Each structure stands twice: as C-alpha cells, then as structure tokens.
Amino acid sequence: MSALTDLWFDAQFLGEMTVTGHRHIDGIEGAQGLFLWCPCGFGKSEFPLDGGRPHGVIVPFSNPRNAPQLDPNVGPHTRNDPNSHPRWTMSDASVGLANLTLTPSIDVGAPTSCWHGFIADGQVK
Ligand SMILES: [Zn+2]
C-alpha cells in the first residue's frame, strides 16, 4: 500500500477528456478522470523514481466533479469488449488526491491483469 500522492505515480486529475486526448488539471474541480503510472511497476528496481514507468493508467469517472459527463466511447475499454468503456465512481467525500476513493476495484492489463487493486482514501492498495 502506498499513497496516491507518492511522486512515483505522478497522479493527476484529467479534464476535457475526449477520444483523442485530455488535459491535466490541478485539482478535483472539473475532474472527469484520473491518470497515474500503473502500480504494477511500483517498488520494482527496474522502475526507480527517476526512471521509466511500465505504462500509464486512465480511470474515467462516472460522476465528474462540476464537469460534463464523458461520451460513452471515451476511455480505456474492458479486457474482452472493445466497445465497453467502464467508469469509476468518486466518493462524495473525496476532495483531492490525498483522500480520493474510487469504486469499484481497478483491474489493469490485457490479455492478463498486471495490477488489480483499489484506490481508497488516497491509498493505492
Ligand atoms: Zn500495469
């Protein structure tokens, strides 16, 4: 378990999300999703803080904070259905990365899972 605010993750909220891009934003206001480097590489010697990362993860929200709903085709697709783009729900109590809670769990990777875990109360676990 580690803090989402750990510099390794470079976690940032995303706004203006479309099928072709997004914008990094400073806080949760206007957030439609979350970016972080995949926890599958966290703590591994081949991915030091000042080195490379395995790959990024984008987590689109079902309840953007004071921002438009996402188009249905925006965001990563599910492992087995290229037409299914899942959403995660932010808890109303979330005020920033430090206490962000998303549900349900996040299962990354295809064809097999590289990381399956939770972001809860600002912790990646
Ligand atoms: Zn991964």
Backbone and ligand atoms as CSV (ligand in chain L), in Angstrom:
chain,resi,resn,atom,element,x,y,z
A,1,MET,N,N,0.849,-1.190,0.000
A,1,MET,CA,C,0.000,0.000,0.000
A,1,MET,C,C,0.885,1.240,0.000
A,2,SER,N,N,0.486,2.201,-0.772
A,2,SER,CA,C,1.257,3.437,-0.846
A,2,SER,C,C,0.312,4.584,-1.157
A,3,ALA,N,N,0.770,5.784,-0.883
A,3,ALA,CA,C,-0.076,6.953,-1.083
A,3,ALA,C,C,-0.185,7.280,-2.572
A,4,LEU,N,N,-1.388,7.626,-2.987
A,4,LEU,CA,C,-1.597,8.051,-4.370
A,4,LEU,C,C,-0.763,9.296,-4.678
A,5,THR,N,N,-0.452,10.083,-3.654
A,5,THR,CA,C,0.348,11.292,-3.851
A,5,THR,C,C,1.842,10.990,-3.924
A,6,ASP,N,N,2.253,9.728,-3.767
A,6,ASP,CA,C,3.663,9.375,-3.949
A,6,ASP,C,C,4.109,9.850,-5.334
A,7,LEU,N,N,5.260,10.511,-5.377
A,7,LEU,CA,C,5.717,11.097,-6.639
A,7,LEU,C,C,5.833,10.071,-7.752
A,8,TRP,N,N,6.082,8.822,-7.384
A,8,TRP,CA,C,6.260,7.788,-8.414
A,8,TRP,C,C,5.047,7.700,-9.327
A,9,PHE,N,N,3.855,7.810,-8.742
A,9,PHE,CA,C,2.629,7.635,-9.545
A,9,PHE,C,C,2.358,8.810,-10.474
A,10,ASP,N,N,2.872,10.009,-10.110
A,10,ASP,CA,C,2.582,11.229,-10.881
A,10,ASP,C,C,1.075,11.365,-11.137
A,11,ALA,N,N,0.293,11.037,-10.130
A,11,ALA,CA,C,-1.171,11.032,-10.289
A,11,ALA,C,C,-1.679,12.451,-10.527
A,12,GLN,N,N,-2.599,12.573,-11.483
A,12,GLN,CA,C,-3.178,13.869,-11.817
A,12,GLN,C,C,-4.621,13.665,-12.235
A,13,PHE,N,N,-5.445,14.642,-11.889
A,13,PHE,CA,C,-6.809,14.621,-12.398
A,13,PHE,C,C,-6.805,15.060,-13.861
A,14,LEU,N,N,-7.797,14.549,-14.596
A,14,LEU,CA,C,-7.931,14.853,-16.016
A,14,LEU,C,C,-9.242,15.562,-16.277
A,15,GLY,N,N,-9.193,16.527,-17.194
A,15,GLY,CA,C,-10.388,17.202,-17.658
A,15,GLY,C,C,-10.397,17.262,-19.170
A,16,GLU,N,N,-11.507,17.750,-19.708
A,16,GLU,CA,C,-11.650,17.875,-21.164
A,16,GLU,C,C,-11.299,16.576,-21.869
A,17,MET,N,N,-11.775,15.454,-21.301
A,17,MET,CA,C,-11.449,14.140,-21.865
A,17,MET,C,C,-12.288,13.872,-23.113
A,18,THR,N,N,-11.589,13.508,-24.194
A,18,THR,CA,C,-12.241,13.109,-25.440
A,18,THR,C,C,-11.594,11.816,-25.916
A,19,VAL,N,N,-12.047,11.312,-27.059
A,19,VAL,CA,C,-11.427,10.101,-27.595
A,19,VAL,C,C,-9.996,10.366,-28.049
A,20,THR,N,N,-9.639,11.618,-28.250
A,20,THR,CA,C,-8.297,11.906,-28.756
A,20,THR,C,C,-7.366,12.519,-27.715
A,21,GLY,N,N,-7.872,12.858,-26.537
A,21,GLY,CA,C,-6.961,13.453,-25.577
A,21,GLY,C,C,-7.629,13.897,-24.296
A,22,HIS,N,N,-6.849,14.618,-23.477
A,22,HIS,CA,C,-7.335,15.122,-22.205
A,22,HIS,C,C,-6.380,16.209,-21.751
A,23,ARG,N,N,-6.746,16.855,-20.680
A,23,ARG,CA,C,-5.901,17.903,-20.111
A,23,ARG,C,C,-5.670,17.589,-18.645
A,24,HIS,N,N,-4.441,17.738,-18.185
A,24,HIS,CA,C,-4.151,17.558,-16.761
A,24,HIS,C,C,-4.644,18.788,-16.011
A,25,ILE,N,N,-5.332,18.582,-14.915
A,25,ILE,CA,C,-5.813,19.713,-14.132
A,25,ILE,C,C,-5.328,19.576,-12.697
A,26,ASP,N,N,-5.275,20.716,-12.019
A,26,ASP,CA,C,-4.585,20.769,-10.735
A,26,ASP,C,C,-5.371,20.173,-9.578
A,27,GLY,N,N,-6.692,20.226,-9.653
A,27,GLY,CA,C,-7.465,19.752,-8.514
A,27,GLY,C,C,-8.659,18.939,-8.953
A,28,ILE,N,N,-9.484,18.592,-8.007
A,28,ILE,CA,C,-10.597,17.702,-8.283
A,28,ILE,C,C,-11.750,18.430,-8.994
A,29,GLU,N,N,-11.804,19.763,-8.837
A,29,GLU,CA,C,-12.865,20.509,-9.518
A,29,GLU,C,C,-12.661,20.442,-11.031
A,30,GLY,N,N,-13.681,19.973,-11.716
A,30,GLY,CA,C,-13.580,19.814,-13.161
A,30,GLY,C,C,-13.023,18.472,-13.594
A,31,ALA,N,N,-12.760,17.588,-12.623
A,31,ALA,CA,C,-12.136,16.302,-12.947
A,31,ALA,C,C,-13.137,15.336,-13.566
A,32,GLN,N,N,-12.735,14.759,-14.678
A,32,GLN,CA,C,-13.523,13.709,-15.338
A,32,GLN,C,C,-12.833,12.353,-15.240
A,33,GLY,N,N,-11.611,12.354,-14.746
A,33,GLY,CA,C,-10.871,11.098,-14.648
A,33,GLY,C,C,-9.576,11.307,-13.919
A,34,LEU,N,N,-8.828,10.218,-13.800
A,34,LEU,CA,C,-7.556,10.196,-13.086
A,34,LEU,C,C,-6.511,9.547,-13.973
A,35,PHE,N,N,-5.302,10.124,-13.952
A,35,PHE,CA,C,-4.146,9.463,-14.566
A,35,PHE,C,C,-3.183,9.067,-13.464
A,36,LEU,N,N,-2.580,7.895,-13.582
A,36,LEU,CA,C,-1.437,7.522,-12.750
A,36,LEU,C,C,-0.608,6.499,-13.511
A,37,TRP,N,N,0.692,6.424,-13.170
A,37,TRP,CA,C,1.505,5.347,-13.710
A,37,TRP,C,C,1.090,4.055,-13.031
A,38,CYS,N,N,1.064,2.987,-13.812
A,38,CYS,CA,C,0.464,1.738,-13.311
A,38,CYS,C,C,1.190,1.190,-12.083
A,39,PRO,N,N,0.424,0.900,-11.041
A,39,PRO,CA,C,1.024,0.346,-9.824
A,39,PRO,C,C,1.758,-0.972,-10.042
A,40,CYS,N,N,1.586,-1.607,-11.193
A,40,CYS,CA,C,2.292,-2.874,-11.436
A,40,CYS,C,C,3.806,-2.693,-11.412
A,41,GLY,N,N,4.277,-1.435,-11.599
A,41,GLY,CA,C,5.720,-1.213,-11.566
A,41,GLY,C,C,6.224,-0.601,-10.283
A,42,PHE,N,N,5.313,-0.255,-9.379
A,42,PHE,CA,C,5.700,0.450,-8.148
A,42,PHE,C,C,6.597,-0.427,-7.273
A,43,GLY,N,N,7.709,0.185,-6.819
A,43,GLY,CA,C,8.599,-0.523,-5.907
A,43,GLY,C,C,9.534,-1.503,-6.583
A,44,LYS,N,N,9.459,-1.617,-7.914
A,44,LYS,CA,C,10.338,-2.537,-8.627
A,44,LYS,C,C,11.627,-1.812,-9.025
A,45,SER,N,N,12.741,-2.512,-8.891
A,45,SER,CA,C,14.040,-1.882,-9.110
A,45,SER,C,C,14.206,-1.379,-10.537
A,46,GLU,N,N,13.527,-1.997,-11.498
A,46,GLU,CA,C,13.670,-1.538,-12.884
A,46,GLU,C,C,12.873,-0.271,-13.181
A,47,PHE,N,N,12.051,0.161,-12.207
A,47,PHE,CA,C,11.272,1.393,-12.388
A,47,PHE,C,C,11.518,2.356,-11.224
A,48,PRO,N,N,12.757,2.860,-11.090
A,48,PRO,CA,C,13.041,3.792,-9.989
A,48,PRO,C,C,12.303,5.109,-10.206
A,49,LEU,N,N,12.231,5.911,-9.144
A,49,LEU,CA,C,11.506,7.183,-9.207
A,49,LEU,C,C,12.001,8.057,-10.361
A,50,ASP,N,N,13.305,8.053,-10.612
A,50,ASP,CA,C,13.851,8.914,-11.672
A,50,ASP,C,C,14.018,8.171,-12.993
A,51,GLY,N,N,13.364,7.030,-13.119
A,51,GLY,CA,C,13.498,6.240,-14.338
A,51,GLY,C,C,12.200,6.106,-15.099
A,52,GLY,N,N,12.117,5.075,-15.889
A,52,GLY,CA,C,10.937,4.846,-16.715
A,52,GLY,C,C,9.782,4.275,-15.912
A,53,ARG,N,N,8.678,4.101,-16.581
A,53,ARG,CA,C,7.481,3.531,-15.975
A,53,ARG,C,C,6.942,2.468,-16.921
A,54,PRO,N,N,6.209,1.498,-16.382
A,54,PRO,CA,C,5.693,0.442,-17.260
A,54,PRO,C,C,4.671,0.976,-18.268
A,55,HIS,N,N,3.689,1.691,-17.797
A,55,HIS,CA,C,2.662,2.273,-18.668
A,55,HIS,C,C,1.699,3.051,-17.792
A,56,GLY,N,N,0.959,3.955,-18.418
A,56,GLY,CA,C,0.006,4.764,-17.680
A,56,GLY,C,C,-1.339,4.080,-17.553
A,57,VAL,N,N,-2.132,4.587,-16.619
A,57,VAL,CA,C,-3.498,4.117,-16.428
A,57,VAL,C,C,-4.413,5.343,-16.407
A,58,ILE,N,N,-5.506,5.256,-17.147
A,58,ILE,CA,C,-6.523,6.307,-17.126
A,58,ILE,C,C,-7.799,5.725,-16.551
A,59,VAL,N,N,-8.324,6.403,-15.529
A,59,VAL,CA,C,-9.519,5.933,-14.827
A,59,VAL,C,C,-10.623,6.976,-15.007
A,60,PRO,N,N,-11.556,6.756,-15.940
A,60,PRO,CA,C,-12.628,7.732,-16.176
A,60,PRO,C,C,-13.702,7.642,-15.083
A,61,PHE,N,N,-14.285,8.790,-14.761
A,61,PHE,CA,C,-15.268,8.845,-13.678
A,61,PHE,C,C,-16.701,8.819,-14.216
A,62,SER,N,N,-17.565,8.168,-13.464
A,62,SER,CA,C,-18.999,8.180,-13.771
A,62,SER,C,C,-19.650,9.457,-13.260
A,63,ASN,N,N,-18.982,10.109,-12.321
A,63,ASN,CA,C,-19.538,11.321,-11.704
A,63,ASN,C,C,-18.503,12.438,-11.704
A,64,PRO,N,N,-18.202,12.971,-12.901
A,64,PRO,CA,C,-17.251,14.096,-12.959
A,64,PRO,C,C,-17.650,15.199,-11.989
A,65,ARG,N,N,-16.630,15.863,-11.407
A,65,ARG,CA,C,-16.882,16.888,-10.402
A,65,ARG,C,C,-17.035,18.245,-11.089
A,66,ASN,N,N,-18.293,18.717,-11.155
A,66,ASN,CA,C,-18.575,20.005,-11.810
A,66,ASN,C,C,-17.980,20.063,-13.217
A,67,ALA,N,N,-18.175,18.970,-13.952
A,67,ALA,CA,C,-17.690,18.878,-15.336
A,67,ALA,C,C,-18.669,17.990,-16.099
A,68,PRO,N,N,-18.679,18.102,-17.436
A,68,PRO,CA,C,-19.633,17.309,-18.223
A,68,PRO,C,C,-19.403,15.801,-18.096
A,69,GLN,N,N,-20.482,15.051,-18.256
A,69,GLN,CA,C,-20.372,13.603,-18.367
A,69,GLN,C,C,-19.525,13.261,-19.588
A,70,LEU,N,N,-18.820,12.155,-19.505
A,70,LEU,CA,C,-17.992,11.705,-20.624
A,70,LEU,C,C,-18.849,11.067,-21.702
A,71,ASP,N,N,-18.422,11.240,-22.944
A,71,ASP,CA,C,-19.054,10.490,-24.019
A,71,ASP,C,C,-18.826,8.997,-23.760
A,72,PRO,N,N,-19.789,8.161,-24.168
A,72,PRO,CA,C,-19.688,6.728,-23.850
A,72,PRO,C,C,-18.450,6.043,-24.413
A,73,ASN,N,N,-17.886,6.570,-25.481
A,73,ASN,CA,C,-16.743,5.895,-26.117
A,73,ASN,C,C,-15.387,6.434,-25.654
A,74,VAL,N,N,-15.378,7.284,-24.630
A,74,VAL,CA,C,-14.127,7.836,-24.110
A,74,VAL,C,C,-13.548,6.895,-23.050
A,75,GLY,N,N,-12.235,6.733,-23.096
A,75,GLY,CA,C,-11.542,5.981,-22.058
A,75,GLY,C,C,-11.166,4.581,-22.492
A,76,PRO,N,N,-10.366,3.927,-21.667
A,76,PRO,CA,C,-9.933,2.552,-21.974
A,76,PRO,C,C,-11.129,1.615,-22.047
A,77,HIS,N,N,-11.007,0.579,-22.855
A,77,HIS,CA,C,-12.092,-0.407,-22.938
A,77,HIS,C,C,-11.806,-1.597,-22.036
A,78,THR,N,N,-12.832,-2.358,-21.795
A,78,THR,CA,C,-12.671,-3.538,-20.950
A,78,THR,C,C,-11.842,-4.592,-21.676
A,79,ARG,N,N,-11.341,-5.534,-20.910
A,79,ARG,CA,C,-10.409,-6.522,-21.443
A,79,ARG,C,C,-11.015,-7.296,-22.611
A,80,ASN,N,N,-12.288,-7.598,-22.536
A,80,ASN,CA,C,-12.881,-8.501,-23.525
A,80,ASN,C,C,-13.871,-7.841,-24.468
A,81,ASP,N,N,-14.068,-6.538,-24.312
A,81,ASP,CA,C,-15.056,-5.878,-25.170
A,81,ASP,C,C,-14.564,-4.487,-25.567
A,82,PRO,N,N,-14.099,-4.336,-26.812
A,82,PRO,CA,C,-13.565,-3.040,-27.243
A,82,PRO,C,C,-14.608,-1.931,-27.272
A,83,ASN,N,N,-15.872,-2.297,-27.170
A,83,ASN,CA,C,-16.938,-1.297,-27.197
A,83,ASN,C,C,-17.452,-0.927,-25.813
A,84,SER,N,N,-16.849,-1.513,-24.789
A,84,SER,CA,C,-17.282,-1.240,-23.426
A,84,SER,C,C,-16.226,-0.408,-22.705
A,85,HIS,N,N,-16.617,0.779,-22.276
A,85,HIS,CA,C,-15.683,1.714,-21.633
A,85,HIS,C,C,-16.163,1.954,-20.206
A,86,PRO,N,N,-15.551,1.291,-19.248
A,86,PRO,CA,C,-16.055,1.352,-17.870
A,86,PRO,C,C,-15.789,2.700,-17.204
A,87,ARG,N,N,-16.543,2.957,-16.153
A,87,ARG,CA,C,-16.428,4.184,-15.365
A,87,ARG,C,C,-16.273,3.814,-13.895
A,88,TRP,N,N,-15.600,4.710,-13.170
A,88,TRP,CA,C,-15.449,4.539,-11.729
A,88,TRP,C,C,-16.091,5.722,-11.023
A,89,THR,N,N,-16.624,5.455,-9.855
A,89,THR,CA,C,-17.347,6.471,-9.099
A,89,THR,C,C,-16.468,7.029,-7.987
A,90,MET,N,N,-16.352,8.350,-7.968
A,90,MET,CA,C,-15.665,9.032,-6.875
A,90,MET,C,C,-16.599,9.118,-5.682
A,91,SER,N,N,-16.079,8.892,-4.507
A,91,SER,CA,C,-16.885,9.145,-3.315
A,91,SER,C,C,-17.103,10.642,-3.168
A,92,ASP,N,N,-18.267,11.004,-2.649
A,92,ASP,CA,C,-18.572,12.419,-2.462
A,92,ASP,C,C,-17.609,13.070,-1.477
A,93,ALA,N,N,-17.009,12.259,-0.602
A,93,ALA,CA,C,-16.099,12.796,0.408
A,93,ALA,C,C,-14.734,13.151,-0.168
A,94,SER,N,N,-14.453,12.724,-1.383
A,94,SER,CA,C,-13.137,12.967,-1.968
A,94,SER,C,C,-12.964,14.450,-2.262
A,95,VAL,N,N,-11.873,15.025,-1.763
A,95,VAL,CA,C,-11.589,16.440,-2.016
A,95,VAL,C,C,-10.305,16.622,-2.808
A,96,GLY,N,N,-9.593,15.548,-3.083
A,96,GLY,CA,C,-8.345,15.641,-3.824
A,96,GLY,C,C,-7.663,14.289,-3.850
A,97,LEU,N,N,-6.445,14.265,-4.378
A,97,LEU,CA,C,-5.708,13.005,-4.459
A,97,LEU,C,C,-5.474,12.408,-3.072
A,98,ALA,N,N,-5.310,13.273,-2.070
A,98,ALA,CA,C,-4.918,12.805,-0.748
A,98,ALA,C,C,-5.974,11.939,-0.072
A,99,ASN,N,N,-7.236,12.082,-0.505
A,99,ASN,CA,C,-8.258,11.218,0.113
A,99,ASN,C,C,-9.206,10.620,-0.939
A,100,LEU,N,N,-8.728,10.532,-2.165
A,100,LEU,CA,C,-9.575,10.030,-3.246
A,100,LEU,C,C,-9.985,8.576,-3.004
A,101,THR,N,N,-11.279,8.338,-3.172
A,101,THR,CA,C,-11.792,6.973,-3.120
A,101,THR,C,C,-12.580,6.711,-4.389
A,102,LEU,N,N,-12.238,5.632,-5.086
A,102,LEU,CA,C,-12.935,5.234,-6.305
A,102,LEU,C,C,-13.494,3.829,-6.135
A,103,THR,N,N,-14.654,3.604,-6.688
A,103,THR,CA,C,-15.213,2.251,-6.723
A,103,THR,C,C,-15.701,1.961,-8.132
A,104,PRO,N,N,-15.686,0.694,-8.568
A,104,PRO,CA,C,-15.188,-0.485,-7.841
A,104,PRO,C,C,-13.671,-0.602,-7.937
A,105,SER,N,N,-13.128,-1.787,-7.788
A,105,SER,CA,C,-11.695,-2.007,-7.925
A,105,SER,C,C,-11.264,-1.740,-9.369
A,106,ILE,N,N,-9.965,-1.601,-9.566
A,106,ILE,CA,C,-9.389,-1.312,-10.883
A,106,ILE,C,C,-8.532,-2.507,-11.292
A,107,ASP,N,N,-8.864,-3.054,-12.447
A,107,ASP,CA,C,-8.168,-4.237,-12.963
A,107,ASP,C,C,-7.543,-3.854,-14.298
A,108,VAL,N,N,-6.205,-3.793,-14.325
A,108,VAL,CA,C,-5.477,-3.236,-15.468
A,108,VAL,C,C,-4.797,-4.350,-16.250
A,109,GLY,N,N,-4.768,-4.166,-17.559
A,109,GLY,CA,C,-3.938,-5.029,-18.396
A,109,GLY,C,C,-4.712,-5.970,-19.281
A,110,ALA,N,N,-4.125,-6.252,-20.423
A,110,ALA,CA,C,-4.685,-7.233,-21.344
A,110,ALA,C,C,-3.517,-7.869,-22.105
A,111,PRO,N,N,-3.553,-9.146,-22.385
A,111,PRO,CA,C,-4.684,-10.055,-22.149
A,111,PRO,C,C,-4.834,-10.512,-20.701
A,112,THR,N,N,-3.802,-10.306,-19.880
A,112,THR,CA,C,-3.930,-10.707,-18.480
A,112,THR,C,C,-3.744,-9.487,-17.587
A,113,SER,N,N,-4.190,-9.583,-16.371
A,113,SER,CA,C,-4.133,-8.479,-15.427
A,113,SER,C,C,-2.703,-8.253,-14.952
A,114,CYS,N,N,-2.225,-6.986,-15.014
A,114,CYS,CA,C,-0.912,-6.653,-14.443
A,114,CYS,C,C,-1.056,-6.071,-13.046
A,115,TRP,N,N,-2.197,-5.469,-12.767
A,115,TRP,CA,C,-2.467,-4.957,-11.421
A,115,TRP,C,C,-3.976,-4.935,-11.222
A,116,HIS,N,N,-4.407,-5.414,-10.082
A,116,HIS,CA,C,-5.817,-5.349,-9.710
A,116,HIS,C,C,-5.868,-4.902,-8.260
A,117,GLY,N,N,-6.401,-3.710,-8.054
A,117,GLY,CA,C,-6.407,-3.190,-6.694
A,117,GLY,C,C,-7.410,-2.073,-6.541
A,118,PHE,N,N,-7.241,-1.319,-5.467
A,118,PHE,CA,C,-8.180,-0.263,-5.116
A,118,PHE,C,C,-7.459,1.068,-4.940
A,119,ILE,N,N,-8.178,2.139,-5.193
A,119,ILE,CA,C,-7.775,3.461,-4.712
A,119,ILE,C,C,-8.813,3.855,-3.679
A,120,ALA,N,N,-8.362,3.930,-2.439
A,120,ALA,CA,C,-9.279,4.178,-1.338
A,120,ALA,C,C,-8.634,5.109,-0.320
A,121,ASP,N,N,-9.346,6.184,0.003
A,121,ASP,CA,C,-8.861,7.181,0.953
A,121,ASP,C,C,-7.441,7.623,0.628
A,122,GLY,N,N,-7.175,7.820,-0.674
A,122,GLY,CA,C,-5.888,8.316,-1.096
A,122,GLY,C,C,-4.777,7.285,-1.088
A,123,GLN,N,N,-5.122,6.032,-0.875
A,123,GLN,CA,C,-4.125,4.965,-0.862
A,123,GLN,C,C,-4.319,4.054,-2.076
A,124,VAL,N,N,-3.203,3.608,-2.623
A,124,VAL,CA,C,-3.219,2.625,-3.707
A,124,VAL,C,C,-2.932,1.276,-3.066
A,125,LYS,N,N,-3.882,0.353,-3.162
A,125,LYS,CA,C,-3.676,-0.909,-2.449
A,125,LYS,C,C,-4.301,-2.077,-3.186
L,1,ZN,ZN,ZN,0.432,-2.389,-15.301
